[in-house]
Amino acid sequence: MNKQRRTILSKKVAELEELKRKLDEVKSDIESVHDEEDDAFSNLPDGIQDSERGETMQENIDNLDDAYSNLDDVISNIDDVIDSLNEVIER
């Protein structure tokens, strides 16, 4: 691979690393909101936990779990892409 193509790929790796950093921040924020919502739900009286409001809160918690997990998968995939590109650049 010539220098020009390596340079292009190196820039793309840097862009992916920046994207990964931003996604890590989003993941952290999702985790914080999840923890706050979970604490709020846990502090509700049992009667309210079993109400429509409590069920909605539990659904929100579950959806935040899914979002966190899916975002974690995306970040892992970005790591794989970065690793693959770095292998090409180093050859």
TORRO-694220 format. One line per 5 residues: for each residue x, y, z of N, C-alpha, C, O. Coordinates in Angstrom, 3 decimals. Layout:
<atoms>
X/Y/Z/X/Y/Z/X/Y/Z/X/Y/Z ~ ... $
</atoms>
This chain:
<atoms>
0.847/-1.174/0.000/0.000/0.000/0.000/0.893/1.238/0.000/1.900/1.304/0.704 ~ 0.501/2.192/-0.794/1.336/3.385/-0.866/1.022/4.356/0.278/0.051/4.203/1.018 ~ 1.882/5.347/0.379/1.801/6.307/1.490/0.480/7.071/1.481/-0.100/7.316/2.539 ~ 0.005/7.444/0.313/-1.236/8.218/0.213/-2.427/7.426/0.776/-3.228/7.968/1.538 ~ -2.539/6.166/0.405/-3.648/5.353/0.912/-3.506/5.094/2.413/-4.500/5.066/3.138 $
-2.263/4.905/2.878/-2.056/4.739/4.325/-2.472/5.999/5.088/-3.057/5.922/6.168 ~ -2.164/7.135/4.516/-2.532/8.405/5.148/-4.053/8.535/5.238/-4.588/8.960/6.262 ~ -4.731/8.171/4.174/-6.206/8.228/4.180/-6.753/7.319/5.269/-7.621/7.722/6.042 ~ -6.244/6.093/5.329/-6.725/5.156/6.340/-6.380/5.614/7.751/-7.178/5.433/8.671 ~ -5.215/6.198/7.931/-4.827/6.714/9.254/-5.787/7.806/9.706/-6.145/7.868/10.882 $
-6.204/8.662/8.788/-7.169/9.716/9.127/-8.515/9.105/9.496/-9.187/9.576/10.413 ~ -8.901/8.065/8.785/-10.173/7.407/9.087/-10.125/6.711/10.443/-11.121/6.698/11.167 ~ -9.001/6.145/10.786/-8.835/5.535/12.107/-8.984/6.610/13.184/-9.648/6.391/14.197 ~ -8.374/7.757/12.965/-8.492/8.854/13.937/-9.950/9.299/14.071/-10.412/9.584/15.176 ~ -10.673/9.360/12.958/-12.083/9.738/13.001/-12.905/8.696/13.756/-13.792/9.045/14.535 $
-12.612/7.431/13.527/-13.318/6.367/14.236/-13.003/6.396/15.728/-13.885/6.147/16.550 ~ -11.767/6.693/16.081/-11.410/6.792/17.499/-12.150/7.938/18.171/-12.560/7.820/19.326 ~ -12.324/9.052/17.454/-13.084/10.179/17.999/-14.562/9.798/18.144/-15.197/10.124/19.147 ~ -15.091/9.122/17.157/-16.476/8.666/17.226/-16.660/7.716/18.408/-17.652/7.800/19.132 ~ -15.716/6.830/18.594/-15.772/5.887/19.715/-15.756/6.636/21.048/-16.488/6.276/21.970 $
-14.934/7.663/21.152/-14.875/8.460/22.383/-16.236/9.099/22.664/-16.703/9.094/23.803 ~ -16.867/9.647/21.627/-18.180/10.278/21.796/-19.237/9.240/22.175/-20.095/9.502/23.018 ~ -19.175/8.076/21.556/-20.128/7.020/21.882/-19.937/6.517/23.310/-20.908/6.162/23.978 ~ -18.698/6.487/23.777/-18.434/6.117/25.170/-19.093/7.112/26.123/-19.612/6.726/27.171 ~ -19.070/8.390/25.755/-19.729/9.413/26.580/-21.240/9.194/26.599/-21.874/9.281/27.650 $
-21.810/8.907/25.423/-23.244/8.645/25.338/-23.600/7.423/26.183/-24.596/7.427/26.905 ~ -22.784/6.389/26.086/-23.027/5.167/26.858/-22.997/5.467/28.354/-23.827/4.959/29.108 ~ -22.056/6.277/28.778/-21.962/6.654/30.188/-23.201/7.434/30.632/-23.717/7.218/31.728 ~ -23.671/8.339/29.778/-24.876/9.108/30.105/-26.101/8.201/30.191/-26.941/8.370/31.075 ~ -26.203/7.237/29.270/-27.313/6.294/29.314/-27.270/5.503/30.615/-28.303/5.280/31.246 $
-26.085/5.085/31.009/-25.938/4.332/32.255/-26.373/5.174/33.462/-27.033/4.671/34.371 ~ -26.002/6.442/33.462/-26.385/7.322/34.578/-27.900/7.486/34.656/-28.484/7.402/35.736 ~ -28.534/7.722/33.505/-29.986/7.875/33.489/-30.651/6.570/33.917/-31.625/6.575/34.670 ~ -30.119/5.466/33.435/-30.654/4.153/33.836/-30.597/3.984/35.351/-31.582/3.598/35.979 ~ -29.444/4.275/35.925/-29.272/4.099/37.372/-30.222/5.000/38.161/-30.784/4.584/39.174 $
-30.399/6.240/37.690/-31.314/7.157/38.371/-32.754/6.664/38.270/-33.500/6.707/39.248 ~ -33.143/6.192/37.077/-34.507/5.688/36.893/-34.728/4.423/37.722/-35.798/4.233/38.300 ~ -33.732/3.576/37.777/-33.831/2.344/38.565/-33.952/2.666/40.056/-34.748/2.047/40.763 ~ -33.171/3.627/40.531/-33.271/4.044/41.931/-34.650/4.632/42.224/-35.248/4.343/43.261 ~ -35.150/5.460/41.302/-36.469/6.068/41.496/-37.546/4.981/41.559/-38.451/5.039/42.392 $
-37.439/3.996/40.674/-38.403/2.894/40.674/-38.314/2.098/41.979/-39.334/1.764/42.581 ~ -37.108/1.804/42.400/-36.906/1.012/43.624/-37.446/1.722/44.860/-37.851/1.073/45.824 ~ -37.453/3.038/44.833/-37.930/3.803/45.982/-39.443/4.025/45.982/-39.987/4.608/46.920 ~ -40.120/3.561/44.930/-41.574/3.678/44.895/-42.192/2.637/45.822/-41.659/1.537/45.967 ~ -43.297/2.975/46.438/-44.031/1.955/47.214/-44.478/0.822/46.279/-44.682/1.035/45.084 $
-44.625/-0.373/46.837/-44.989/-1.539/46.029/-46.255/-1.306/45.216/-46.338/-1.734/44.065 ~ -47.217/-0.648/45.789/-48.470/-0.392/45.075/-48.265/0.437/43.817/-48.904/0.197/42.793 ~ -47.379/1.403/43.901/-47.123/2.248/42.732/-46.233/1.509/41.732/-46.381/1.690/40.523 ~ -45.311/0.679/42.225/-44.481/-0.114/41.307/-45.345/-1.008/40.426/-45.016/-1.250/39.265 ~ -46.447/-1.495/40.980/-47.333/-2.383/40.238/-48.363/-1.631/39.394/-49.147/-2.244/38.670 $
-48.355/-0.302/39.493/-49.315/0.501/38.737/-48.810/0.746/37.320/-47.712/0.328/36.951 ~ -49.633/1.431/36.540/-49.244/1.772/35.162/-47.971/2.625/35.163/-47.092/2.444/34.321 ~ -47.888/3.533/36.094/-46.685/4.381/36.201/-45.440/3.533/36.460/-44.407/3.732/35.821 ~ -45.538/2.594/37.392/-44.411/1.720/37.710/-44.031/0.835/36.535/-42.851/0.618/36.259 ~ -45.054/0.323/35.841/-44.781/-0.510/34.668/-44.070/0.286/33.575/-43.165/-0.219/32.911 $
-44.491/1.532/33.401/-43.843/2.396/32.411/-42.391/2.649/32.791/-41.503/2.621/31.939 ~ -42.158/2.894/34.068/-40.777/3.110/34.528/-39.940/1.860/34.281/-38.797/1.958/33.837 ~ -40.507/0.673/34.570/-39.765/-0.571/34.361/-39.476/-0.789/32.877/-38.393/-1.254/32.521 ~ -40.425/-0.462/32.019/-40.197/-0.562/30.575/-39.080/0.387/30.147/-38.239/0.033/29.320 ~ -39.076/1.592/30.714/-38.002/2.544/30.403/-36.645/1.992/30.822/-35.662/2.114/30.091 $
-36.601/1.395/31.988/-35.354/0.804/32.487/-34.888/-0.307/31.547/-33.708/-0.394/31.208 ~ -35.828/-1.151/31.132/-35.492/-2.235/30.207/-34.985/-1.695/28.867/-34.021/-2.213/28.302 ~ -35.647/-0.651/28.368/-35.217/-0.044/27.099/-33.844/0.601/27.223/-33.045/0.551/26.288 ~ -33.568/1.203/28.368/-32.240/1.778/28.587/-31.187/0.677/28.647/-30.073/0.857/28.155 ~ -31.534/-0.464/29.250/-30.625/-1.622/29.250/-30.306/-2.046/27.816/-29.151/-2.286/27.466 $
-31.360/-2.133/26.992/-31.171/-2.528/25.593/-30.303/-1.516/24.846/-29.401/-1.891/24.098 ~ -30.585/-0.237/25.056/-29.814/0.803/24.382/-28.341/0.726/24.773/-27.460/0.835/23.921 ~ -28.084/0.540/26.053/-26.716/0.431/26.552/-26.009/-0.763/25.919/-24.876/-0.655/25.452 ~ -26.690/-1.888/25.912/-26.109/-3.106/25.357/-25.837/-2.959/23.861/-24.771/-3.340/23.378 ~ -26.799/-2.408/23.135/-26.613/-2.212/21.694/-25.487/-1.237/21.397/-24.705/-1.445/20.469 $
-25.406/-0.187/22.175/-24.323/0.780/21.984/-22.978/0.149/22.303/-21.985/0.433/21.633 ~ -22.936/-0.695/23.309/-21.712/-1.418/23.646/-21.272/-2.300/22.471/-20.081/-2.405/22.175 ~ -22.248/-2.932/21.805/-21.937/-3.740/20.617/-21.374/-2.885/19.486/-20.427/-3.283/18.808 ~ -21.965/-1.705/19.287/-21.487/-0.797/18.242/-20.041/-0.395/18.517/-19.207/-0.400/17.611 ~ -19.751/-0.051/19.757/-18.392/0.354/20.134/-17.419/-0.791/19.915/-16.305/-0.580/19.435 $
-17.830/-1.986/20.259/-16.985/-3.162/20.039/-16.716/-3.364/18.543/-15.597/-3.687/18.145 ~ -17.745/-3.173/17.728/-17.568/-3.297/16.276/-16.626/-2.230/15.736/-15.821/-2.504/14.846 ~ -16.720/-1.028/16.263/-15.807/0.041/15.844/-14.375/-0.332/16.211/-13.449/-0.099/15.435 ~ -14.197/-0.909/17.391/-12.863/-1.379/17.787/-12.326/-2.400/16.785/-11.150/-2.370/16.425 ~ -13.196/-3.300/16.341/-12.785/-4.307/15.356/-12.375/-3.659/14.037/-11.391/-4.063/13.417 $
-13.139/-2.651/13.612/-12.806/-1.941/12.373/-11.461/-1.240/12.509/-10.631/-1.297/11.601 ~ -11.248/-0.585/13.633/-9.974/0.103/13.875/-8.820/-0.894/13.836/-7.790/-0.637/13.212 ~ -8.994/-2.022/14.499/-7.944/-3.043/14.491/-7.638/-3.526/13.072/-6.476/-3.676/12.696 ~ -8.690/-3.767/12.294/-8.487/-4.222/10.913/-7.766/-3.180/10.077/-6.854/-3.510/9.319 ~ -8.166/-1.934/10.210/-7.521/-0.865/9.444/-6.060/-0.699/9.871/-5.184/-0.479/9.035 $
-5.810/-0.804/11.160/-4.425/-0.672/11.639/-3.549/-1.798/11.093/-2.371/-1.584/10.809 ~ -4.110/-2.980/10.947/-3.339/-4.080/10.357/-2.972/-3.757/8.907/-1.855/-4.037/8.471 ~ -3.886/-3.185/8.181/-3.609/-2.806/6.789/-2.552/-1.717/6.733/-1.637/-1.768/5.911 ~ -2.682/-0.738/7.607/-1.747/0.395/7.619/-0.327/-0.067/7.951/0.647/0.444/7.397 ~ -0.223/-1.030/8.852/1.102/-1.483/9.315/1.808/-2.403/8.337/3.005/-2.645/8.492 $
1.127/-2.915/7.357/1.754/-3.835/6.401/2.439/-3.126/5.287/3.012/-3.767/4.406 $
</atoms>
